[in-house]
Amino acid sequence: MRLRRPRWKDPRLLVGILLVVLSVLLGALLASRASATTTVLVARDEVVVGDEIGPDAFTTAEVRLGDQSARYASSPGDIPEGSTALQSVHSGELLPVSAIGQGGGGDLRPVVIPVDSAVADSVSPGRPVELWRTAADEQDSDALAEKLVDGATVRRVFEGSTLGMRSMSVEVLVPADDLPEVLEALGSGDRMDVIGVPGDQQAGS
């Protein structure tokens, strides 16, 4: 049998060429989407829940977010005047749209708690912490620690010195419902510990 040359009008040849062209176009489209970047707002410093926020607190960066780009603020215009942070955003993190609101932190109260001369690295502005209480009665060697607050947030960490002695205190935001117990513990002279929650990173990342 003699083989015939394929003709351009052969349907099988045309279908093959069409499939090759479609494959090339699809591959180029996927590569373009994978390399596309989106402009987003990035926190310059720590933003703590309840803080007033404005465009000056953020810079911009080009990042690859894909289908997640709608979750993050992309321009200063995404922050209305008078906005407050509904959740903490750490320095260098993207600003989630869900963190922008009005009157955030209204159910939180700031309390300054004296602590030992050193705290864990996890006790830093914007980080979630637990507040623990230990009775001050030195004669009771079996005194057990009691957790007072499960969901406080660090606002500031203060370091100073008095008569050559180093001192430290931590300002935390405490839910209003837990405030009476915290104030009672501070007034009684009981020991208060501020314990960081490792791995519990907020900020909508």
Stockholm file with secondary structure:
# STOCKHOLM 1.0

chainA/1-205         MRLRRPRWKDPRLLVGILLVVLSVLLGALLASRASATTTVLVARDEVVVGDEIGPDAFTTAEVRLGDQSARYASSPGDIPEGSTALQSVHSGELLPVSAIGQGGGGDLRPVVIPVDSAVADSVSPGRPVELWRTAADEQDSDALAEKLVDGATVRRVFEGSTLGMRSMSVEVLVPADDLPEVLEALGSGDRMDVIGVPGDQQAGS
#=GR chainA/1-205 SS CCCCCCCTTCHHHHHHHHHHHHHHHHHHHHHHHHHCCEEEEEESSCBCTTCBCCGGGEEEEEECCGGGGGGBCCSGGGSCTTCEESSCBCTTCBCBGGGEESSTTTTEEEEEEEECSCCCTTCSTTCEEEEEEECCCTTCTTCCCEEEEEEEEEEEEEEEEETTEEEEEEEEEEEGGGHHHHHHHHHHTCEEEEEECTTCCCTTC
#=GC SS_cons         CCCCCCCTTCHHHHHHHHHHHHHHHHHHHHHHHHHCCEEEEEESSCBCTTCBCCGGGEEEEEECCGGGGGGBCCSGGGSCTTCEESSCBCTTCBCBGGGEESSTTTTEEEEEEEECSCCCTTCSTTCEEEEEEECCCTTCTTCCCEEEEEEEEEEEEEEEEETTEEEEEEEEEEEGGGHHHHHHHHHHTCEEEEEECTTCCCTTC
//
